Amino acid sequence: MSFLVFLLCGFAGGLLGGMGMGGGTALIPLLTIFCGVEQGAAQGINLLAFLPMAAIALRIHAKNGLLAKEGLIPLILPALVFSALGSLLAAWLPSAALKKGFGAFLVLLSFLQFKSAFACRKAEKKRA
């Protein structure tokens, strides 16, 4: 039974990640709530799951001509450095702090998504 729950959580996280939502936004809560995985381990699992999803998405976007190649190096290098630093910080922080920080991130993300949706709707009404 446990394997099936993990499989379904991985499927849901991968599906949402493939649609551009960010699989970790769903995968981390799914792993912690339904699978009983500690927050730090769930974030580590998410980082590992992200690698193949990102590689596949990168290939598809490049094939479809949707990849802007200008400015990649100045974007990639700091991302690699801060990803490593963030991983070290996540390993050092207690699980409770990670849970609170991730919860705050999700609340902020939700607020920004709602704000963006209402701004788009308002702009559409002005054009009509």
DSSP file with accessible surface (Angstrom, degrees, kcal/mol):
  #  RESIDUE AA STRUCTURE BP1 BP2  ACC     N-H-->O    O-->H-N    N-H-->O    O-->H-N    TCO  KAPPA ALPHA  PHI   PSI    X-CA   Y-CA   Z-CA
    1    1 A M     >        0   0  181      0, 0.0     4,-1.8     0, 0.0     5,-0.2   0.000 360.0 360.0 360.0 -41.9    0.0    0.0    0.0
    2    2 A S  H  >  +     0   0   77      1,-0.2     4,-2.4     2,-0.2     5,-0.2   0.897 360.0  54.2 -60.5 -40.9    2.8    2.4    0.9
    3    3 A F  H  > S+     0   0  157      1,-0.2     4,-2.7     2,-0.2    -1,-0.2   0.911 106.8  51.9 -60.7 -40.4    4.4    2.0   -2.5
    4    4 A L  H  > S+     0   0   87      2,-0.2     4,-2.7     1,-0.2    -1,-0.2   0.901 108.8  50.1 -63.9 -40.4    1.1    2.9   -4.2
    5    5 A V  H  X S+     0   0   39     -4,-1.8     4,-2.5     2,-0.2    -1,-0.2   0.937 112.5  47.0 -64.2 -45.2    0.8    6.1   -2.2
    6    6 A F  H  X S+     0   0   79     -4,-2.4     4,-2.6     2,-0.2    -2,-0.2   0.915 112.3  51.1 -61.2 -41.5    4.4    7.1   -3.0
    7    7 A L  H  X S+     0   0   95     -4,-2.7     4,-2.5    -5,-0.2    -2,-0.2   0.933 111.1  46.9 -62.9 -45.1    3.7    6.3   -6.7
    8    8 A L  H  X S+     0   0  100     -4,-2.7     4,-2.6     2,-0.2    -1,-0.2   0.894 112.1  50.4 -65.5 -39.1    0.6    8.4   -6.8
    9    9 A C  H  X S+     0   0    8     -4,-2.5     4,-2.6     2,-0.2     5,-0.2   0.917 111.8  48.1 -64.4 -42.3    2.3   11.3   -5.0
   10   10 A G  H  X S+     0   0   39     -4,-2.6     4,-2.6     2,-0.2     5,-0.2   0.906 111.6  50.4 -64.3 -39.9    5.2   11.1   -7.6
   11   11 A F  H  X S+     0   0  140     -4,-2.5     4,-2.7     2,-0.2     5,-0.2   0.943 112.0  46.8 -62.2 -46.7    2.7   11.0  -10.4
   12   12 A A  H  X S+     0   0   33     -4,-2.6     4,-2.5     2,-0.2     5,-0.2   0.932 114.3  47.1 -63.7 -44.1    0.8   14.1   -9.1
   13   13 A G  H  X S+     0   0    0     -4,-2.6     4,-2.3     1,-0.2    -1,-0.2   0.917 114.5  46.9 -64.0 -42.1    4.0   16.0   -8.5
   14   14 A G  H  X S+     0   0   29     -4,-2.6     4,-2.6    -5,-0.2    -2,-0.2   0.904 111.9  50.2 -66.6 -40.9    5.4   15.1  -12.0
   15   15 A L  H  X S+     0   0   90     -4,-2.7     4,-1.4    -5,-0.2    -2,-0.2   0.944 114.0  43.9 -63.6 -47.1    2.1   16.0  -13.7
   16   16 A L  H  <>S+     0   0   45     -4,-2.5     5,-2.1    -5,-0.2     6,-0.7   0.893 113.8  51.5 -66.6 -37.4    1.9   19.4  -12.0
   17   17 A G  H ><5S+     0   0   23     -4,-2.3     3,-1.3    -5,-0.2    -2,-0.2   0.901 108.0  52.1 -65.0 -39.2    5.6   20.0  -12.7
   18   18 A G  H 3<5S+     0   0   69     -4,-2.6    -1,-0.2     1,-0.3    -2,-0.2   0.796 105.5  55.3 -67.8 -26.1    5.1   19.2  -16.3
   19   19 A M  T 3<5S-     0   0  134     -4,-1.4    -1,-0.3    -5,-0.2    -2,-0.2   0.484 121.9-107.4 -85.6  -2.2    2.3   21.6  -16.6
   20   20 A G  T < 5S+     0   0   66     -3,-1.3    -3,-0.2    -4,-0.3    -2,-0.1   0.466  89.3 114.7  95.3   2.5    4.5   24.4  -15.3
   21   21 A M  S   <S-     0   0  101     -5,-2.1    -4,-0.2     1,-0.0    -5,-0.1   0.831  88.6 -99.2 -74.1 -30.2    3.1   24.8  -11.8
   22   22 A G    >>  -     0   0   31     -6,-0.7     3,-1.1    -9,-0.1     4,-0.6   0.525  23.4-138.0 104.5  98.1    6.2   23.6  -10.0
   23   23 A G  H >> S+     0   0    7      1,-0.3     4,-3.8     2,-0.2     3,-0.9   0.825 100.2  61.6 -58.6 -33.5    6.0   20.0   -9.0
   24   24 A G  H 3> S+     0   0   12      1,-0.3     4,-1.7     2,-0.2    -1,-0.3   0.808  91.2  67.1 -65.4 -26.7    7.6   20.7   -5.6
   25   25 A T  H <4 S+     0   0   27     -3,-1.1    -1,-0.3     1,-0.2    -2,-0.2   0.854 119.3  22.7 -61.6 -31.2    4.8   22.9   -4.7
   26   26 A A  H <X S+     0   0   15     -3,-0.9     4,-2.3    -4,-0.6    -2,-0.2   0.804 119.9  58.8-100.1 -38.8    2.6   19.8   -4.6
   27   27 A L  H  X S+     0   0    8     -4,-3.8     4,-2.7     1,-0.2     5,-0.2   0.905 102.4  52.1 -64.8 -42.6    5.2   17.0   -4.1
   28   28 A I  H  X S+     0   0    6     -4,-1.7     4,-2.4     1,-0.2     5,-0.3   0.957 113.6  42.3 -63.8 -49.8    6.6   18.3   -0.8
   29   29 A P  H  > S+     0   0   29      0, 0.0     4,-2.9     0, 0.0     5,-0.5   0.908 114.3  53.3 -63.0 -36.8    3.1   18.6    0.9
   30   30 A L  H  X>S+     0   0   36     -4,-2.3     4,-2.0     1,-0.2     5,-0.8   0.930 111.7  44.9 -61.6 -44.5    2.0   15.3   -0.6
   31   31 A L  H  X5S+     0   0    6     -4,-2.7     6,-2.2     3,-0.2     4,-0.7   0.900 118.4  42.1 -67.3 -39.8    5.1   13.5    0.8
   32   32 A T  H  <5S+     0   0   31     -4,-2.4     4,-0.4    -5,-0.2    -2,-0.2   0.909 123.2  36.0 -75.8 -39.1    4.9   15.1    4.3
   33   33 A I  H  <5S+     0   0  118     -4,-2.9    -3,-0.2    -5,-0.3    -2,-0.2   0.946 130.5  25.0 -80.5 -49.5    1.1   14.8    4.7
   34   34 A F  H  <5S+     0   0  137     -4,-2.0    -3,-0.2    -5,-0.5    -2,-0.1   0.733 130.8  35.7 -92.6 -22.8    0.3   11.5    3.0
   35   35 A C  S  <<S-     0   0   28     -5,-0.8    -3,-0.2    -4,-0.7    -1,-0.1   0.486  95.9-126.6-110.6  -6.7    3.6    9.6    3.3
   36   36 A G        +     0   0   62     -4,-0.4     2,-0.3     1,-0.2    -4,-0.2   0.733  51.2 158.8  69.7  23.2    4.8   10.7    6.6
   37   37 A V        -     0   0   25     -6,-2.2    -1,-0.2    -9,-0.1    -2,-0.1  -0.582  46.3-108.4 -81.1 138.4    8.2   11.8    5.2
   38   38 A E     >  -     0   0  120     -2,-0.3     4,-2.7     1,-0.1     5,-0.2  -0.327  29.1-113.6 -62.1 151.2   10.1   14.4    7.2
   39   39 A Q  H  > S+     0   0    7      1,-0.2     4,-2.4     2,-0.2     5,-0.2   0.894 114.7  49.7 -56.7 -46.7   10.3   17.9    5.7
   40   40 A G  H  > S+     0   0   32      1,-0.2     4,-2.0     2,-0.2    -1,-0.2   0.915 113.1  46.3 -61.6 -42.5   14.0   17.8    5.0
   41   41 A A  H  > S+     0   0   50      2,-0.2     4,-2.8     1,-0.2    -1,-0.2   0.899 110.8  53.3 -67.1 -38.6   13.8   14.4    3.3
   42   42 A A  H  X S+     0   0    0     -4,-2.7     4,-2.4     1,-0.2    -2,-0.2   0.910 109.3  48.7 -63.6 -39.5   10.8   15.6    1.3
   43   43 A Q  H  X S+     0   0   40     -4,-2.4     4,-2.0    -5,-0.2    -1,-0.2   0.893 111.9  49.3 -68.4 -36.7   12.7   18.6    0.1
   44   44 A G  H  X S+     0   0   32     -4,-2.0     4,-2.1     2,-0.2    -2,-0.2   0.919 110.9  49.4 -65.6 -42.8   15.7   16.4   -0.8
   45   45 A I  H  X S+     0   0   70     -4,-2.8     4,-2.8     1,-0.2     5,-0.2   0.915 109.6  53.0 -60.9 -41.7   13.4   14.0   -2.7
   46   46 A N  H  X S+     0   0   27     -4,-2.4     4,-2.0     1,-0.2    -1,-0.2   0.910 106.9  51.6 -61.2 -42.1   11.9   17.0   -4.5
   47   47 A L  H  X S+     0   0   88     -4,-2.0     4,-1.0     1,-0.2    -1,-0.2   0.912 112.5  45.8 -62.6 -40.9   15.3   18.2   -5.6
   48   48 A L  H  < S+     0   0  125     -4,-2.1     3,-0.4     1,-0.2    -2,-0.2   0.897 112.8  49.8 -68.3 -39.5   16.2   14.7   -7.0
   49   49 A A  H  X S+     0   0   33     -4,-2.8     4,-1.3     1,-0.2    -1,-0.2   0.816 103.9  62.0 -68.3 -28.1   12.8   14.5   -8.7
   50   50 A F  H  X S+     0   0  115     -4,-2.0     4,-3.2    -5,-0.2     5,-0.3   0.848  90.5  68.1 -66.4 -34.2   13.3   17.9  -10.2
   51   51 A L  H  X S+     0   0  111     -4,-1.0     4,-2.3    -3,-0.4    -1,-0.2   0.939 105.0  37.1 -58.2 -53.8   16.4   16.9  -12.2
   52   52 A P  H  > S+     0   0   73      0, 0.0     4,-2.5     0, 0.0     5,-0.2   0.907 117.7  52.5 -67.3 -34.7   14.8   14.5  -14.7
   53   53 A M  H  X S+     0   0   49     -4,-1.3     4,-2.6     1,-0.2    -2,-0.2   0.928 111.7  46.2 -63.8 -42.0   11.7   16.7  -15.0
   54   54 A A  H  X S+     0   0   33     -4,-3.2     4,-2.8     2,-0.2    -1,-0.2   0.905 111.7  51.4 -66.7 -40.2   13.8   19.8  -15.7
   55   55 A A  H  X S+     0   0   62     -4,-2.3     4,-2.1    -5,-0.3    -2,-0.2   0.923 113.1  44.7 -64.0 -43.0   16.0   17.9  -18.3
   56   56 A I  H  X S+     0   0  108     -4,-2.5     4,-2.4     2,-0.2    -2,-0.2   0.937 114.8  48.0 -66.8 -45.3   12.9   16.6  -20.1
   57   57 A A  H  X S+     0   0   37     -4,-2.6     4,-2.8    -5,-0.2     5,-0.2   0.915 110.8  52.3 -63.1 -39.4   11.2   20.0  -20.0
   58   58 A L  H  X S+     0   0   98     -4,-2.8     4,-2.5     1,-0.2     5,-0.2   0.928 110.2  48.0 -62.3 -43.2   14.4   21.7  -21.3
   59   59 A R  H  X S+     0   0  195     -4,-2.1     4,-2.5    -5,-0.2    -1,-0.2   0.924 113.1  47.4 -64.4 -43.8   14.6   19.3  -24.2
   60   60 A I  H  X S+     0   0   86     -4,-2.4     4,-2.0     2,-0.2    -2,-0.2   0.935 113.7  47.1 -64.4 -45.6   11.0   19.8  -25.2
   61   61 A H  H  <>S+     0   0   90     -4,-2.8     5,-3.0     1,-0.2     6,-0.5   0.900 113.2  48.9 -65.2 -39.0   11.2   23.6  -24.9
   62   62 A A  H ><5S+     0   0   48     -4,-2.5     3,-1.4    -5,-0.2    -2,-0.2   0.918 110.2  51.5 -65.5 -41.5   14.4   23.7  -26.9
   63   63 A K  H 3<5S+     0   0  176     -4,-2.5    -1,-0.2     1,-0.3    -2,-0.2   0.870 110.9  48.1 -62.6 -35.9   12.9   21.4  -29.6
   64   64 A N  T 3<5S-     0   0  100     -4,-2.0    -1,-0.3    -5,-0.2    -2,-0.2   0.375 116.6-113.8 -87.7   5.2    9.9   23.8  -29.9
   65   65 A G  T < 5S+     0   0   65     -3,-1.4    -3,-0.2    -4,-0.2    -2,-0.1   0.746  82.1 122.8  72.1  24.1   12.1   26.9  -30.1
   66   66 A L      < +     0   0  122     -5,-3.0     2,-0.6    -6,-0.2    -4,-0.2   0.255  41.0 102.0-101.2  12.1   10.9   28.2  -26.8
   67   67 A L        -     0   0   54     -6,-0.5     2,-0.7    -5,-0.2    -9,-0.0  -0.867  60.8-150.7-103.6 116.4   14.4   28.5  -25.2
   68   68 A A        -     0   0   66     -2,-0.6    -2,-0.1     1,-0.2    -6,-0.0  -0.771  11.2-172.0 -83.8 114.9   15.9   31.9  -25.1
   69   69 A K    >   +     0   0  147     -2,-0.7     3,-1.3     2,-0.1     4,-0.3   0.663  52.4 100.8 -86.9 -15.3   19.7   31.2  -25.2
   70   70 A E  T 3  S+     0   0  162      1,-0.2    -2,-0.1     2,-0.1     0, 0.0  -0.511  91.8  10.9 -70.5 135.9   20.8   34.8  -24.5
   71   71 A G  T 3> S+     0   0   49     -2,-0.2     4,-0.9     1,-0.0    -1,-0.2   0.645  84.3 130.2  76.2  14.9   21.8   35.4  -20.9
   72   72 A L  H <>  +     0   0   54     -3,-1.3     4,-3.3     2,-0.2     3,-0.4   0.926  68.8  52.2 -67.4 -44.2   21.9   31.7  -19.9
   73   73 A I  H  > S+     0   0  110     -4,-0.3     4,-2.3     1,-0.2    -1,-0.2   0.942 108.5  49.0 -62.2 -47.8   25.3   31.7  -18.3
   74   74 A P  H  4 S+     0   0   93      0, 0.0    -1,-0.2     0, 0.0    -2,-0.2   0.773 118.2  43.7 -63.7 -18.8   24.6   34.7  -16.0
   75   75 A L  H  X S+     0   0  119     -4,-0.9     4,-1.3    -3,-0.4    -2,-0.2   0.883 114.7  46.2 -87.4 -42.5   21.4   33.0  -15.0
   76   76 A I  H  X S+     0   0   73     -4,-3.3     4,-2.6     2,-0.2     5,-0.2   0.913 106.1  56.5 -70.9 -44.2   22.8   29.4  -14.5
   77   77 A L  H  X S+     0   0  100     -4,-2.3     4,-2.2    -5,-0.2     5,-0.2   0.945 110.8  41.1 -61.0 -50.6   25.9   30.2  -12.5
   78   78 A P  H  > S+     0   0   60      0, 0.0     4,-2.9     0, 0.0     5,-0.3   0.892 113.3  56.3 -64.2 -33.8   24.2   32.0   -9.6
   79   79 A A  H  X S+     0   0   51     -4,-1.3     4,-2.0     1,-0.2    -2,-0.2   0.914 108.4  47.1 -62.3 -41.4   21.4   29.4   -9.7
   80   80 A L  H  X S+     0   0  111     -4,-2.6     4,-2.1     2,-0.2    -1,-0.2   0.937 114.0  47.0 -64.7 -45.3   23.9   26.6   -9.2
   81   81 A V  H  X S+     0   0   85     -4,-2.2     4,-2.4     1,-0.2    -2,-0.2   0.951 116.0  43.3 -62.9 -47.6   25.7   28.4   -6.4
   82   82 A F  H  X S+     0   0  143     -4,-2.9     4,-2.6     1,-0.2    -1,-0.2   0.798 109.9  57.2 -74.7 -24.3   22.5   29.4   -4.5
   83   83 A S  H  X S+     0   0   73     -4,-2.0     4,-2.3    -5,-0.3    -1,-0.2   0.929 109.6  45.5 -66.0 -44.1   21.0   25.9   -5.0
   84   84 A A  H  X S+     0   0   55     -4,-2.1     4,-2.2     2,-0.2    -2,-0.2   0.932 114.7  47.5 -63.8 -45.2   24.0   24.4   -3.3
   85   85 A L  H  X S+     0   0   92     -4,-2.4     4,-2.4     1,-0.2    -2,-0.2   0.911 111.7  50.7 -63.1 -40.3   23.9   27.0   -0.5
   86   86 A G  H  X S+     0   0   37     -4,-2.6     4,-2.7     2,-0.2    -1,-0.2   0.888 108.9  51.7 -64.4 -37.6   20.1   26.4   -0.1
   87   87 A S  H  X S+     0   0   54     -4,-2.3     4,-2.0     2,-0.2    -1,-0.2   0.914 110.6  47.8 -64.8 -42.1   20.6   22.6    0.1
   88   88 A L  H  X S+     0   0  121     -4,-2.2     4,-1.5     2,-0.2    -2,-0.2   0.912 112.7  49.1 -64.8 -41.0   23.2   23.1    2.8
   89   89 A L  H  X S+     0   0   91     -4,-2.4     4,-2.5     1,-0.2    -2,-0.2   0.923 110.2  50.8 -64.1 -42.6   20.9   25.5    4.7
   90   90 A A  H  < S+     0   0   21     -4,-2.7    -1,-0.2     1,-0.2    -2,-0.2   0.867 109.8  50.4 -64.5 -35.4   18.0   23.0    4.4
   91   91 A A  H  < S+     0   0   88     -4,-2.0    -1,-0.2     1,-0.2    -2,-0.2   0.827 114.2  45.5 -70.3 -29.2   20.2   20.2    5.8
   92   92 A W  H  < S+     0   0  201     -4,-1.5    -2,-0.2    -5,-0.2    -1,-0.2   0.838  97.4  83.5 -83.0 -35.1   21.3   22.4    8.7
   93   93 A L  S  < S-     0   0   53     -4,-2.5   -53,-0.1    -5,-0.1     2,-0.0  -0.368  86.5-106.7 -72.2 148.1   17.8   23.8    9.7
   94   94 A P     >  -     0   0   86      0, 0.0     4,-1.8     0, 0.0     3,-0.5  -0.366  30.2-112.0 -69.6 155.1   15.5   21.8   11.9
   95   95 A S  H  > S+     0   0   32      1,-0.2     4,-2.4     2,-0.2     5,-0.2   0.853 115.6  57.5 -57.6 -37.7   12.5   20.2   10.3
   96   96 A A  H  > S+     0   0   60      1,-0.2     4,-2.3     2,-0.2    -1,-0.2   0.901 106.0  49.4 -63.3 -39.4   10.0   22.6   12.1
   97   97 A A  H  > S+     0   0   42     -3,-0.5     4,-2.6     1,-0.2    -1,-0.2   0.893 110.4  50.9 -67.3 -38.4   11.7   25.6   10.6
   98   98 A L  H  X S+     0   0   16     -4,-1.8     4,-2.8     2,-0.2     5,-0.2   0.912 109.7  50.5 -64.1 -41.5   11.6   24.1    7.1
   99   99 A K  H  X S+     0   0  109     -4,-2.4     4,-2.5     2,-0.2    -2,-0.2   0.935 113.1  44.9 -61.7 -46.2    7.9   23.4    7.5
  100  100 A K  H  X S+     0   0  164     -4,-2.3     4,-2.5     2,-0.2    -2,-0.2   0.920 114.8  48.3 -65.4 -43.0    7.1   27.0    8.6
  101  101 A G  H  X S+     0   0   43     -4,-2.6     4,-2.3     2,-0.2    -2,-0.2   0.918 113.7  46.1 -64.3 -42.7    9.3   28.5    5.9
  102  102 A F  H  X S+     0   0   34     -4,-2.8     4,-2.4     2,-0.2    -2,-0.2   0.904 112.0  52.0 -68.1 -37.8    7.7   26.3    3.2
  103  103 A G  H  X S+     0   0   31     -4,-2.5     4,-2.3    -5,-0.2    -2,-0.2   0.925 110.0  48.5 -62.4 -43.7    4.3   27.1    4.5
  104  104 A A  H  X S+     0   0   61     -4,-2.5     4,-2.6     1,-0.2    -2,-0.2   0.905 110.1  52.9 -62.7 -39.4    5.0   30.8    4.4
  105  105 A F  H  X S+     0   0  100     -4,-2.3     4,-2.9     1,-0.2    -2,-0.2   0.923 109.3  48.6 -60.9 -44.0    6.3   30.4    0.8
  106  106 A L  H  X S+     0   0   41     -4,-2.4     4,-2.5     2,-0.2    -2,-0.2   0.896 111.2  49.8 -65.8 -39.2    3.1   28.6   -0.2
  107  107 A V  H  X S+     0   0  104     -4,-2.3     4,-2.4     2,-0.2    -2,-0.2   0.940 113.5  46.0 -63.9 -45.6    0.9   31.4    1.3
  108  108 A L  H  X S+     0   0   99     -4,-2.6     4,-2.6     1,-0.2    -2,-0.2   0.927 112.5  50.8 -62.3 -43.7    3.0   34.1   -0.4
  109  109 A L  H  X S+     0   0   49     -4,-2.9     4,-2.4     1,-0.2    -1,-0.2   0.916 110.0  50.0 -61.3 -42.1    2.8   32.2   -3.7
  110  110 A S  H  X S+     0   0   62     -4,-2.5     4,-2.5     2,-0.2     5,-0.2   0.925 110.4  50.1 -62.1 -44.5   -1.0   31.8   -3.4
  111  111 A F  H  X S+     0   0  123     -4,-2.4     4,-2.6     1,-0.2    -2,-0.2   0.933 111.8  47.5 -60.0 -46.4   -1.4   35.5   -2.7
  112  112 A L  H  X S+     0   0   83     -4,-2.6     4,-2.5     1,-0.2    -1,-0.2   0.878 111.1  51.6 -65.7 -35.9    0.8   36.4   -5.7
  113  113 A Q  H  X S+     0   0  122     -4,-2.4     4,-2.4     2,-0.2    -1,-0.2   0.918 111.8  46.1 -66.6 -44.0   -1.2   34.0   -8.0
  114  114 A F  H  X S+     0   0  133     -4,-2.5     4,-2.5     2,-0.2     5,-0.2   0.924 112.7  50.6 -63.6 -43.0   -4.5   35.5   -6.9
  115  115 A K  H  X S+     0   0  131     -4,-2.6     4,-2.2    -5,-0.2    -2,-0.2   0.929 112.1  47.3 -60.8 -43.7   -3.2   39.0   -7.4
  116  116 A S  H  X S+     0   0   65     -4,-2.5     4,-2.4     1,-0.2    -1,-0.2   0.907 111.3  51.2 -64.4 -41.8   -1.9   38.1  -10.9
  117  117 A A  H  X S+     0   0   55     -4,-2.4     4,-2.2     1,-0.2    -2,-0.2   0.918 112.0  45.9 -63.8 -43.1   -5.2   36.5  -11.8
  118  118 A F  H  X S+     0   0  134     -4,-2.5     4,-2.4     2,-0.2    -1,-0.2   0.874 111.2  52.8 -69.1 -34.9   -7.3   39.5  -10.7
  119  119 A A  H  X S+     0   0   58     -4,-2.2     4,-2.3    -5,-0.2    -2,-0.2   0.918 110.5  47.7 -66.3 -40.7   -4.9   41.9  -12.5
  120  120 A C  H  X S+     0   0   70     -4,-2.4     4,-2.2     2,-0.2    -2,-0.2   0.913 112.3  49.3 -65.0 -41.9   -5.3   39.9  -15.8
  121  121 A R  H  X S+     0   0  149     -4,-2.2     4,-1.9     2,-0.2    -2,-0.2   0.906 110.9  49.8 -65.0 -40.0   -9.1   39.8  -15.4
  122  122 A K  H  X S+     0   0  143     -4,-2.4     4,-1.7     1,-0.2    -1,-0.2   0.910 110.3  50.3 -64.8 -41.5   -9.2   43.5  -14.8
  123  123 A A  H  X S+     0   0   37     -4,-2.3     4,-1.6     1,-0.2    -1,-0.2   0.878 109.0  52.1 -64.6 -38.1   -7.0   44.2  -17.8
  124  124 A E  H  X S+     0   0  118     -4,-2.2     4,-1.4     1,-0.2    -1,-0.2   0.887 107.5  52.1 -65.6 -38.4   -9.3   42.0  -20.0
  125  125 A K  H  < S+     0   0  144     -4,-1.9    -1,-0.2     1,-0.2    -2,-0.2   0.868 107.4  52.5 -66.6 -36.1  -12.4   43.9  -18.8
  126  126 A K  H  < S+     0   0  173     -4,-1.7    -1,-0.2     1,-0.2    -2,-0.2   0.869 109.4  49.3 -67.0 -35.6  -10.7   47.2  -19.8
  127  127 A R  H  <        0   0  197     -4,-1.6    -1,-0.2    -5,-0.1    -2,-0.2   0.780 360.0 360.0 -73.0 -26.2  -10.0   45.9  -23.3
  128  128 A A     <        0   0  119     -4,-1.4    -3,-0.1    -5,-0.1    -4,-0.0   0.007 360.0 360.0 -81.3 360.0  -13.6   44.7  -23.8
